[in-house]
């Protein structure tokens, strides 16, 4: 029998190991070589993370394979580039799935954020590519921007196609309510980008973790979902520091960058659940229903959310264009036999 007391043993346990008792830990990266040591359940990618990884020498073979695929599929240059992009996103997803037991999130091009039908079509193409590679759609979450159109695309993918969706770029309570009503599988409310906005738009430059406006936002959404028994689960995303992560212990899932996962393994502070079903059931928040006009009004009332959603879509779109430019250059070299 070990003579170490339970309290002492807890002190020796990393914050990451403690967090895993209350919350599903997800790795937020395209750099799949960086995740194994943290043993996450799931992983998430986005266009910016795929761009960063696609620039790394270790992943050039994936880019080369995707380009060969795109060229072989034929069509106009635009079609070839789109097919290459889809293949590249799925190739990263396939490699990540070799390293994790759970699901990977693959994002639909942010430039489609206001086109419901195109988002659905692109999502089904991604799912078809995964299925061609022998991966069931149960292991994939399709990431969609939480615009009204994106949320309705999520509703259609879930209802008609049995495709699980992860609604991203979520900053307002209105977005969260609309996602719950659309019965999507999972939402990714952002934490760090909300903090960024408050630092940029007020005199206050620092917050204790429990007062952090991003933490407060996710806590409110989690409590609302649990109080009213929605099936959609909550995965906090976009963290700036480990304080924010620990302040959301108990959330269904949290997706965390490898650098912060590394910090959590070195941190030995006691982690206790901050979000609980008991607190949620006891919280004072009334149930709301939002149709499209209510959603647009309520979301528009939140200046932070309007600005961060627009900014997030622009940034993901810009990184998709950078990735396309890289692909076009490489494609030319392949076609010219270089």
WOVEN-V669732 format. One record per residue. N is the residue number from 1. OMEGA is omega in radians with two decimals (none if undefined). Layout:
BEGIN
n = (N:N)
omega = (OMEGA:OMEGA)
END
This chain:
BEGIN
n = (1:2:3:4:5:6:7:8:9:10:11:12:13:14:15:16:17:18:19:20:21:22:23:24:25:26:27:28:29:30:31:32:33:34:35:36:37:38:39:40:41:42:43:44:45:46:47:48:49:50:51:52:53:54:55:56:57:58:59:60:61:62:63:64:65:66:67:68:69:70:71:72:73:74:75:76:77:78:79:80:81:82:83:84:85:86:87:88:89:90:91:92:93:94:95:96:97:98:99:100:101:102:103:104:105:106:107:108:109:110:111:112:113:114:115:116:117:118:119:120:121:122:123:124:125:126:127:128:129:130:131:132:133:134:135:136:137:138:139:140:141:142:143:144:145:146:147:148:149:150:151:152:153:154:155:156:157:158:159:160:161:162:163:164:165:166:167:168:169:170:171:172:173:174:175:176:177:178:179:180:181:182:183:184:185:186:187:188:189:190:191:192:193:194:195:196:197:198:199:200:201:202:203:204:205:206:207:208:209:210:211:212:213:214:215:216:217:218:219:220:221:222:223:224:225:226:227:228:229:230:231:232:233:234:235:236:237:238:239:240:241:242:243:244:245:246:247:248:249:250:251:252:253:254:255:256:257:258:259:260:261:262:263:264:265:266:267:268:269:270:271:272:273:274:275:276:277:278:279:280:281:282:283:284:285:286:287:288:289:290:291:292:293:294:295:296:297:298:299:300:301:302:303:304:305:306:307:308:309:310:311:312:313:314:315:316:317:318:319:320:321:322:323:324:325:326:327:328:329:330:331:332:333:334:335:336:337:338)
omega = (3.07:3.14:-3.13:3.14:3.13:-3.13:-3.14:-3.12:-3.14:3.13:-3.11:-3.13:3.13:3.08:3.14:3.14:3.10:-3.13:-3.09:3.10:-3.02:-2.91:3.01:-3.11:-3.06:3.10:-3.08:-3.07:2.94:-3.08:-2.95:3.07:-3.07:-2.99:-2.97:-3.03:-3.09:3.11:3.07:3.08:-3.08:3.01:3.11:3.03:2.98:-3.07:-3.12:3.12:3.11:3.09:-3.13:-3.12:-3.10:3.10:-3.06:3.13:-3.08:-3.02:-3.11:-3.11:3.13:3.12:-3.14:3.14:-3.12:3.14:3.09:3.13:-3.10:3.14:-3.10:-3.14:3.06:-3.09:3.13:3.12:-3.11:3.13:3.13:-3.13:3.12:3.12:3.09:-3.14:-3.14:-3.13:-3.13:3.14:-3.13:3.12:3.06:3.12:-3.12:3.13:3.12:-3.11:3.07:-3.01:-3.08:3.11:-2.96:-2.97:3.00:3.07:3.11:-2.97:3.01:-3.12:-3.08:3.13:3.09:-2.96:-3.13:-3.09:-3.06:-3.03:3.13:3.09:3.13:-3.10:-3.11:3.11:-3.13:3.05:3.12:3.13:3.13:3.11:3.08:-3.10:3.05:-3.14:3.06:-3.13:3.13:3.12:3.09:-3.10:-3.10:2.91:3.09:-3.14:-3.14:3.04:-3.12:2.89:3.06:-3.12:3.12:-3.13:3.12:3.02:3.09:3.12:-3.09:3.13:-3.13:-3.03:-2.98:-2.98:-3.13:3.13:-3.12:-3.08:3.09:-3.10:-3.00:-3.08:-3.09:-3.04:-3.06:3.06:3.11:3.10:-3.11:3.13:-3.13:3.11:3.12:-3.12:3.10:3.11:3.04:-3.08:-2.93:2.99:3.07:3.06:-3.06:-3.11:-3.03:-3.10:3.04:3.07:3.14:-3.07:-3.12:3.09:-3.11:-2.99:3.05:-3.14:-3.05:-3.06:3.11:-3.10:2.92:-3.07:-3.07:3.09:-3.11:-3.04:3.07:3.09:3.13:-3.13:-3.11:3.12:-3.14:-3.13:3.13:-3.12:-3.13:-3.13:-3.07:-3.13:-3.05:2.95:3.08:-3.12:-3.13:3.13:-3.01:3.09:3.09:-3.06:3.04:-3.12:3.11:-3.10:-3.10:3.09:3.11:-3.12:-3.08:3.13:3.09:3.05:-3.08:3.03:-3.07:3.09:2.98:3.11:-2.84:3.14:3.10:-3.11:3.10:3.03:3.10:3.12:-3.12:3.11:-3.14:-3.04:-3.11:3.07:3.11:3.10:3.09:-3.13:3.12:3.12:-3.14:3.09:-3.14:3.13:-3.11:-3.11:-3.07:-3.00:-3.05:3.11:-3.06:-3.10:3.12:3.03:-3.13:2.91:-3.02:-3.08:3.08:3.14:-3.07:3.13:-3.09:3.13:-3.12:3.10:-3.10:-3.04:3.12:-3.04:3.12:-3.09:-3.09:3.07:3.14:-3.11:-3.13:3.12:3.12:-3.10:3.11:3.11:3.14:-3.14:3.05:3.13:3.09:-3.14:3.10:3.14:3.08:-3.11:-3.12:3.13:-3.13:3.13:3.12:3.13:-3.14:-3.10:3.12:3.05:-3.13:none)
END
